[in-house]
Amino acid sequence: MKRLLVLMEKSRLAGRCHNQPWFVLLIASFLLVFVLLLSDYSALSAGRNTQQVTYFITNFANVIVNQDNSTSLPYHDHSTPIPSNQTEICLTLNVTNSSTSNAIPAQFFGHGREENHSVESLVISNPPTVQLISPPPVQPISPPPVQSISSPPVQSISPPPVQPISNEIGKNNSDADSCSGRYIYVYDLPKRFNQDLLKNCHSLVRWNDMCSHLSNMGLGPIIRNSKGKLVANGWFATNQFSLEVIFHNRMKQYRCLTNDSSLASAIFVPFYAGLDVGRYLWDYNTSVRDASPLELVKWLSRRPEWKAMWGRDHFLVGGRIAWDFRRLTDNNSDWGSKLMFLPESKNMTLLSIESGSWNNEQAIPYPTYFHPSKDSEVFEWQRRMRNRKRRYLFSFAGAPRSDSKDNIRDTIINQCRSSATCKLVSCYNGAKKCDDPLNVMKVFEASVFCLQPSGDSYTRRSTFDSILAGCIPVFFHPGSAYVQYLWHFPNTPSKYSVFISENDIKDQKAIINETLLRIPKHQVVAMRKEVIRLIPRVIYANPMAPRLETVEDAFDIAVKGMLDKVEKIRRDMKEGKDPGVAFSELNGRKFDMPAG
């Protein structure tokens, strides 16, 4: 009882303390301090967490910049990583319950080596969030192998496709740069337009098996050296109508081939037009002769390459004279095919052994017997021709054309026979001396001048055999050379040849022997020097051997001429000029005698 009274007394005293103001103030202060301490602790904890996130982001960015070849950022799609060279990466920090965000450039973390990977978006599951924003994709450099790591996921964007380029293009940048403006794209034609013709070589010409002539990539059988008459290597019994096969095989060696037609400055169509039409020139109707040309232009016109310039950057080679591809009517008795009269063909350029009067035709040299494999073989042959003793003033190898009133061959043969300084190689009535390369070259090498009158057409393969022999050609019509081989011969005819008008021969106003004797000796020496200088430009190198190193042959000159022509057309079209009809129109003045 006494204890109960004591407790009641203490309780009464405590109640009076609680009612005192100072006691209330003390309790309120204590509660305020307690709340402030709790708030400060929360802030400190939040600061520590932010530092941890910042530390993680910093190290993660360093991983992106400084990773080695064996490590990659993790991603879900492993198909095509994007390169990140020259990439500016921004990290965006989004902190929960914060209204601010900061963009931090990747340069802030320092520059590591360039990598072949890029990231479009990186999301960390828990806040804060890291986002990587990539630039537009660039063409890929082959990336190193990528190791897959689990989350977080990374999205990849497929880069644009890389255009393939032929292995023929140089291995280093300087070679690639040297091909600028010189790339050529070669169509992979259906085999019926070229390879099948070679397989059926027995039936190409009715009275002659062409298989041996087309052997050795079109060069024909090898000529074995006989008593040192020729250089040991590089001589073949080459048929005059095999140019398209030789040219195609030389094109396969061209250093600036490309598999990407959009890079090409010109496009080559390897159709063996001469071999094709040669099968049907006699006793076949026009529909048979025109079948392949019609199929060809149909195939070409469907190609995307055709639509770039509608064929004006396309060219093909004909191993026969251009007239064989320009039949004027659909009469079966008319000659040749109408390949070059087709609407599509009017936009293409024909390179052939003889051009006609149309602007989209260009003559290039007939193939000769000499096809060197090395520069040294060319230089050695030129040296021999400079030192050659020439005992004949002039010579002629050929047959008469008695059935043609306008032909001057009969007169030329008579003048040669009546001159003690002329050597005649008669090809009359199937004489085989003209078919023997050794015999023909022997005569030309011993002659100062070689007569080159027109035959069945304006031009002759003999012109190039004579130049090869260092013999100065004598022409009687401008269509035999001066208006034909503009890419290969000098612009001044008198530098390398002699011209005697065929009208003067017909009217007996000119005697060949006397005309040639009146030429000053120093002028003869200068002309022979120029002719020997031209030798590399009229020969086709051996396509079975590596390319010549410094010598440019007839193929190289023809390709340069074609590229220049297409470049001029392209430039005119960019300036708003339409080549139109002028590209393929008939040029009535083409065979006029040039000045000089």
C-alpha positions in Angstrom: 0.0 0.0 0.0 2.8 2.3 0.9 4.5 1.5 -2.5 1.3 2.3 -4.4 1.1 5.7 -2.7 4.7 6.5 -3.7 4.1 5.6 -7.4 1.0 7.8 -7.5 2.9 10.7 -6.2 5.6 10.3 -8.9 3.0 10.2 -11.6 1.5 13.4 -10.4 4.8 15.1 -10.4 5.6 13.8 -14.0 2.3 15.2 -15.3 3.2 18.6 -14.1 6.6 18.4 -15.9 4.9 17.6 -19.2 2.8 20.6 -18.9 5.8 22.9 -18.6 6.8 24.9 -21.9 10.4 24.1 -21.7 9.7 20.4 -21.7 7.6 20.7 -24.9 10.3 22.6 -26.6 12.9 20.0 -25.6 10.8 17.2 -27.1 10.2 19.2 -30.4 13.9 19.9 -30.8 14.8 16.3 -30.3 12.2 15.3 -33.0 13.5 17.9 -35.4 17.2 16.8 -35.0 16.0 13.2 -35.5 14.2 14.1 -38.8 17.2 16.1 -40.1 19.6 13.2 -39.4 17.4 10.8 -41.3 17.2 13.2 -44.3 21.0 13.7 -44.3 21.6 9.9 -44.2 19.3 9.4 -47.2 21.2 12.1 -49.2 24.5 10.6 -48.4 23.3 7.2 -49.5 22.0 8.6 -52.7 25.4 10.3 -53.4 27.2 7.1 -52.9 24.9 5.3 -55.3 25.4 8.0 -57.9 29.1 7.7 -57.7 28.8 3.9 -58.2 26.8 4.5 -61.4 29.2 7.1 -62.6 32.1 4.8 -62.0 30.3 2.0 -63.9 29.6 4.3 -66.9 33.1 5.6 -67.1 34.6 2.1 -67.1 32.0 0.9 -69.6 32.9 3.7 -72.1 36.6 2.9 -71.6 35.8 -0.7 -72.6 34.1 0.5 -75.8 37.1 2.6 -76.8 39.9 0.4 -75.6 38.7 -3.1 -76.3 41.1 -5.5 -78.1 40.4 -7.7 -81.2 39.3 -10.6 -79.1 36.5 -8.7 -77.3 33.4 -7.0 -78.6 30.3 -5.4 -77.2 27.6 -7.9 -76.6 24.6 -7.9 -79.0 21.8 -10.1 -80.0 22.2 -10.0 -83.8 25.7 -11.2 -84.8 25.2 -10.9 -88.6 26.7 -7.6 -89.5 28.4 -5.3 -86.9 28.8 -1.7 -88.0 32.2 0.0 -88.1 32.7 2.9 -85.8 35.7 4.7 -87.2 35.2 8.5 -87.1 32.2 7.8 -84.8 31.2 10.3 -82.1 29.5 8.5 -79.1 27.3 10.3 -76.6 26.3 8.9 -73.2 23.0 10.2 -71.8 22.5 9.9 -68.0 18.9 9.6 -66.9 18.9 9.5 -63.0 15.6 8.5 -61.3 13.8 11.4 -59.7 16.1 13.9 -61.5 15.0 16.5 -64.0 18.4 17.0 -65.6 20.4 14.9 -68.1 24.0 15.4 -69.4 25.5 14.4 -72.8 29.1 13.4 -72.5 31.1 13.1 -75.8 33.2 10.0 -76.2 36.3 12.2 -76.5 35.9 12.9 -72.8 37.2 9.4 -72.1 40.2 9.7 -74.4 41.0 8.4 -77.9 41.6 4.6 -78.3 42.5 2.9 -81.5 39.8 2.8 -84.2 37.5 -0.2 -84.0 35.3 -2.0 -86.5 32.2 -2.1 -84.3 29.4 0.4 -83.6 26.4 0.4 -81.3 23.0 1.8 -82.0 21.4 1.4 -78.6 22.6 0.1 -75.2 20.1 -0.1 -72.4 21.0 -1.0 -68.8 18.0 -2.7 -67.2 18.1 -0.6 -63.9 18.3 3.2 -63.9 20.3 5.1 -64.6 20.2 4.4 -68.4 23.1 4.5 -70.9 22.3 5.2 -74.6 24.8 5.1 -77.4 23.7 7.0 -80.5 25.4 5.9 -83.7 26.1 8.0 -86.9 24.9 6.9 -90.3 26.5 3.6 -91.3 29.7 3.6 -93.3 31.1 0.9 -95.5 32.6 -1.9 -93.4 36.2 -2.9 -93.0 36.4 -6.6 -92.4 35.7 -6.8 -88.6 37.6 -9.1 -86.3 35.7 -12.1 -84.8 33.1 -11.2 -82.2 32.5 -13.0 -79.0 29.0 -13.1 -77.8 28.3 -12.0 -74.2 24.9 -12.1 -72.5 22.8 -9.0 -71.9 22.6 -6.1 -72.2 21.4 -6.3 -75.9 22.8 -4.3 -78.7 21.0 -3.7 -82.1 23.0 -3.7 -85.3 22.3 -2.1 -88.6 23.3 -3.8 -91.9 25.8 -1.7 -93.8 25.4 -0.9 -97.5 26.8 -3.7 -99.8 30.4 -3.5 -100.9 30.7 -3.5 -104.7 33.1 -6.3 -105.9 36.1 -5.4 -108.0 38.1 -7.7 -110.2 41.4 -9.1 -108.9 42.9 -7.6 -112.1 42.9 -4.2 -110.4 46.1 -3.3 -108.7 46.8 -4.4 -105.2 47.7 -1.0 -103.8 46.1 2.4 -103.8 48.4 3.8 -106.5 47.3 1.0 -108.9 43.7 1.6 -108.1 44.1 5.4 -108.6 45.8 4.8 -111.9 42.7 3.0 -113.1 40.5 6.0 -112.5 38.7 6.7 -115.8 40.1 3.5 -117.3 37.9 0.8 -115.9 36.3 -1.6 -118.4 33.5 -4.0 -117.7 33.3 -7.1 -119.9 29.9 -8.8 -120.4 29.7 -12.5 -119.6 27.7 -13.3 -122.8 25.9 -16.5 -123.4 28.4 -19.0 -124.9 26.6 -19.1 -128.2 28.0 -15.6 -129.0 31.6 -16.6 -128.6 32.8 -19.9 -127.0 30.5 -22.1 -129.0 31.8 -20.7 -132.2 35.3 -21.8 -131.3 34.1 -25.3 -130.3 32.5 -25.5 -133.8 35.6 -24.2 -135.6 35.4 -26.9 -138.2 32.3 -25.4 -139.7 33.2 -21.7 -139.6 34.4 -21.5 -143.2 33.0 -23.9 -145.8 36.3 -24.6 -147.6 38.8 -24.2 -144.8 39.1 -25.7 -141.3 39.7 -22.8 -139.0 40.6 -24.8 -135.9 44.3 -24.6 -136.4 44.1 -20.8 -137.2 42.2 -20.2 -133.9 44.6 -22.3 -131.8 46.8 -20.6 -129.2 44.1 -18.1 -128.2 43.6 -17.0 -131.8 47.3 -16.6 -132.8 47.4 -19.8 -134.8 50.2 -22.4 -135.2 53.7 -21.5 -133.9 56.2 -20.7 -136.6 59.5 -22.5 -135.9 62.5 -20.4 -136.5 64.3 -21.2 -139.7 68.0 -20.3 -140.2 67.6 -17.2 -138.1 65.1 -15.5 -140.4 62.9 -14.5 -137.5 63.4 -13.9 -133.8 63.4 -17.2 -131.9 60.0 -16.6 -130.2 56.7 -14.9 -130.8 56.0 -15.8 -134.4 52.7 -17.5 -135.4 50.8 -18.2 -138.7 48.0 -15.8 -137.7 44.9 -15.6 -139.8 43.9 -12.1 -140.8 40.3 -12.7 -139.6 41.1 -13.8 -136.1 41.3 -10.4 -134.5 38.1 -10.7 -132.3 39.5 -13.8 -130.6 42.9 -12.2 -130.0 41.4 -9.0 -128.8 39.1 -10.8 -126.3 42.0 -12.8 -124.9 44.1 -9.6 -124.6 41.2 -7.9 -122.8 41.3 -10.6 -120.1 44.8 -9.3 -119.3 43.7 -5.7 -119.1 44.9 -4.3 -115.7 41.8 -2.1 -115.1 39.0 -4.7 -115.5 36.1 -4.4 -113.0 33.2 -6.6 -112.0 31.2 -3.5 -111.0 29.7 -2.0 -114.2 28.9 1.3 -112.3 32.7 1.9 -112.1 33.3 1.2 -115.8 34.2 4.0 -118.3 33.5 1.6 -121.2 31.8 -1.7 -121.6 33.1 -4.5 -123.9 30.8 -6.8 -125.8 32.8 -10.0 -126.6 30.7 -11.1 -129.5 32.6 -12.8 -132.3 30.7 -11.1 -135.0 33.1 -12.0 -137.9 33.3 -15.7 -137.1 29.5 -15.7 -136.7 28.6 -14.1 -140.0 31.5 -15.9 -141.8 29.5 -19.1 -141.6 26.6 -17.7 -143.6 28.1 -15.4 -146.2 27.5 -17.7 -149.0 24.2 -19.4 -150.0 22.3 -18.6 -146.7 19.2 -16.4 -146.4 19.2 -13.1 -144.5 17.2 -14.5 -141.5 20.0 -17.0 -140.8 22.7 -14.3 -141.1 20.8 -11.9 -138.8 19.7 -14.4 -136.1 22.7 -13.9 -133.8 22.8 -10.1 -134.1 19.1 -9.9 -133.3 19.5 -12.2 -130.3 22.5 -10.2 -129.1 20.9 -6.7 -129.1 17.8 -8.2 -127.4 20.0 -9.5 -124.7 21.9 -6.3 -124.3 18.9 -4.0 -124.3 17.6 -5.8 -121.2 20.7 -5.2 -119.2 20.9 -2.4 -116.6 24.3 -1.4 -118.0 22.7 -0.5 -121.3 20.4 2.1 -119.8 23.2 4.2 -118.4 24.1 5.7 -121.8 21.8 3.6 -124.0 24.8 1.7 -125.4 27.0 4.7 -126.3 29.7 3.4 -123.9 29.5 -0.1 -125.4 32.0 -1.4 -128.0 32.6 -4.7 -129.9 35.3 -6.0 -132.2 34.7 -7.3 -135.7 37.4 -9.6 -137.2 36.2 -8.7 -140.7 35.7 -5.4 -142.5 32.8 -3.3 -141.3 31.0 -3.7 -144.7 30.3 -7.3 -143.8 28.0 -6.1 -141.0 26.1 -3.5 -143.1 23.8 -5.3 -145.5 21.7 -2.6 -147.1 18.6 -4.7 -148.1 16.9 -7.9 -147.0 17.5 -9.6 -150.4 19.2 -12.9 -150.0 21.6 -12.0 -152.7 22.9 -9.0 -150.7 26.1 -9.4 -148.8 26.7 -9.7 -145.0 24.5 -9.2 -141.9 22.7 -6.1 -140.8 24.3 -6.1 -137.4 25.4 -2.4 -137.5 22.1 -1.2 -139.0 20.0 -2.5 -136.0 18.6 0.4 -133.9 20.6 -0.7 -130.8 23.8 -1.2 -132.7 23.7 2.4 -133.9 24.6 3.4 -130.3 27.6 1.1 -130.1 31.1 1.5 -131.6 32.5 -1.2 -133.8 36.3 -1.7 -133.9 37.2 -3.6 -137.0 40.1 -4.2 -139.3 38.5 -1.8 -141.8 35.9 0.9 -141.1 33.2 2.2 -143.4 31.8 5.6 -143.8 29.8 5.7 -140.5 30.9 7.6 -137.5 30.5 4.7 -135.0 33.1 2.6 -136.8 36.8 2.7 -136.0 39.6 0.7 -137.7 42.3 -1.0 -135.7 45.2 -2.9 -137.1 45.0 -6.3 -138.7 46.8 -9.0 -136.7 50.4 -9.6 -137.9 52.5 -12.7 -137.5 54.5 -11.3 -134.6 53.1 -11.6 -131.0 55.9 -11.0 -128.5 55.9 -12.1 -124.9 58.5 -9.7 -123.7 59.5 -6.1 -124.2 63.0 -7.3 -125.1 61.6 -9.3 -128.1 60.1 -6.1 -129.5 63.3 -4.1 -129.0 65.4 -6.8 -130.5 63.2 -7.0 -133.6 63.3 -3.2 -134.0 67.1 -3.3 -133.8 67.3 -5.9 -136.5 65.1 -3.9 -138.8 67.2 -0.8 -138.4 70.3 -2.7 -139.4 68.7 -4.6 -142.3 70.3 -4.2 -145.7 67.6 -3.5 -148.3 68.4 -4.4 -151.9 65.0 -3.7 -153.5 63.7 -0.2 -154.0 60.2 -1.5 -153.8 58.2 -4.7 -153.8 54.6 -6.0 -154.1 53.0 -9.1 -152.8 49.5 -9.8 -154.2 47.4 -11.0 -157.0 45.8 -9.0 -159.9 42.2 -7.9 -160.0 41.5 -8.3 -163.7 37.7 -8.4 -163.2 37.7 -4.9 -161.8 38.1 -2.0 -164.2 38.8 0.5 -161.4 41.5 -1.6 -159.7 45.1 -0.5 -160.4 46.7 -3.8 -159.4 47.3 -5.0 -162.9 49.1 -1.7 -163.7 51.2 -2.0 -160.6 52.2 -5.5 -161.3 53.2 -4.6 -164.8 55.3 -1.6 -163.6 57.0 -3.9 -161.0 57.9 -6.5 -163.6 59.4 -3.8 -165.8 61.6 -2.4 -163.1 64.9 -4.0 -162.1 64.6 -2.5 -158.6 61.2 -4.2 -157.8 60.6 -7.6 -156.3 57.2 -9.2 -157.0 55.7 -11.9 -154.9 52.9 -13.3 -157.1 49.8 -14.7 -155.4 48.0 -15.4 -158.7 46.2 -18.7 -159.2 46.6 -20.0 -155.7 50.4 -19.4 -155.4 51.4 -20.4 -151.9 54.3 -18.0 -151.6 51.9 -15.3 -150.2 50.6 -17.8 -147.5 54.2 -18.4 -146.3 54.9 -15.8 -143.5 58.7 -16.5 -143.8 58.7 -15.8 -147.5 56.6 -12.6 -147.3 58.6 -11.2 -144.4 61.9 -12.0 -146.2 60.9 -9.9 -149.2 59.5 -7.0 -147.1 62.6 -6.9 -145.0 64.8 -6.5 -148.1 62.7 -3.6 -149.5 62.8 0.1 -148.9 59.1 0.6 -150.1 56.2 -1.8 -150.1 53.2 -1.1 -152.4 49.8 -1.3 -150.8 47.1 -0.8 -153.4 43.4 -1.6 -152.6 42.3 -5.2 -153.1 38.8 -6.6 -152.4 38.4 -3.6 -150.1 40.4 -0.4 -149.3 42.7 -2.0 -146.7 45.2 -4.8 -146.6 46.8 -6.9 -143.9 50.0 -6.6 -145.9 50.2 -2.9 -144.8 51.0 -4.1 -141.2 53.3 -6.9 -142.4 55.4 -4.3 -144.2 55.5 -1.9 -141.2 56.6 -4.9 -139.1 59.4 -5.4 -141.6 60.5 -1.7 -141.5 59.3 -1.2 -145.1 57.8 2.2 -145.9 54.2 1.7 -147.2 53.1 3.3 -150.5 49.4 4.0 -150.6 47.2 4.9 -153.6 43.9 5.7 -151.8 43.3 7.6 -148.5 40.9 4.8 -147.4 43.8 2.3 -147.3 45.2 3.9 -144.1 45.0 7.6 -143.6 41.3 7.8 -142.7 41.3 4.4 -141.1 43.8 3.9 -138.3 43.7 7.3 -136.7 44.5 6.0 -133.3 47.6 4.0 -134.4 49.2 6.1 -137.2 50.6 9.6 -137.1 48.3 12.5 -138.2 50.9 13.4 -140.9 50.9 10.7 -143.6 54.2 11.9 -145.1 56.0 11.1 -141.9 55.7 7.3 -142.5 54.4 6.7 -146.0 54.3 7.7 -149.6 51.1 8.6 -151.4 50.6 8.2 -155.2 47.1 8.9 -156.4 45.5 5.9 -158.1 44.1 8.2 -160.7 47.6 9.2 -161.7 48.4 5.4 -162.0 45.3 4.8 -164.2 46.1 7.8 -166.4 49.8 6.8 -166.6 50.8 10.1 -165.2 52.9 8.5 -162.5 55.7 5.9 -162.8 56.2 4.3 -159.5 60.0 3.7 -159.9 60.7 7.3 -160.9 58.4 8.7 -158.2 60.2 6.8 -155.4 63.7 7.6 -156.7 62.9 11.3 -156.5 62.5 11.2 -152.8 65.6 12.6 -151.0 67.7 10.1 -149.1 67.4 11.9 -145.8 63.7 11.8 -146.1 63.7 8.1 -146.8 65.8 7.6 -143.6 63.4 9.7 -141.6 60.4 7.7 -142.9 62.0 4.4 -142.2 62.9 5.5 -138.6 59.2 6.5 -138.1 58.0 3.2 -139.5 60.2 1.2 -137.2 59.0 3.3 -134.3 55.4 2.3 -135.2 56.1 -1.5 -134.9 54.9 -1.8 -131.3 51.6 0.0 -132.2 50.7 -2.5 -134.9 51.3 -5.8 -133.2 49.2 -7.7 -130.6 51.2 -9.1 -127.7 50.9 -12.8 -126.9 47.9 -13.2 -124.6 49.3 -16.5 -123.3 52.2 -14.6 -121.7 52.2 -11.9 -119.0 51.5 -8.4 -120.0 54.3 -6.4 -121.7 55.9 -4.1 -119.1 56.6 -0.8 -121.0 55.5 -1.4 -124.5 52.0 -0.4 -125.6 50.7 -2.7 -128.4 47.8 -2.3 -130.8 45.4 -3.5 -128.2 46.5 -0.9 -125.6 46.3 1.9 -128.2 42.8 0.8 -129.2 41.5 0.7 -125.6 42.9 4.2 -125.0 41.2 5.5 -128.1 37.9 3.9 -127.1 38.0 5.3 -123.6 38.8 8.8 -124.9 35.8 8.6 -127.3 33.4 7.5 -124.5 34.7 10.2 -122.2 34.0 12.9 -124.8 30.5 11.5 -125.4 29.8 11.4 -121.6 31.1 15.0 -121.3 28.9 16.2 -124.1 25.8 14.5 -122.5 26.5 16.2 -119.2 26.6 19.5 -120.9 23.2 18.8 -122.4 24.5 17.9 -125.9 22.7 15.0 -127.4 25.0 12.8 -129.6 21.8 11.7 -131.4 22.1 10.8 -135.0 25.6 12.3 -135.3 27.0 9.4 -133.3 26.3 6.8 -136.1 25.5 8.9 -139.1 27.0 8.4 -142.6 30.0 10.6 -143.1 30.4 11.4 -146.8 33.7 13.1 -146.2 35.3 10.4 -144.1 37.5 9.1 -147.0 38.8 12.5 -148.2 42.5 12.8 -148.3 43.8 14.4 -145.1 46.3 17.3 -145.2 50.0 16.5 -144.8 
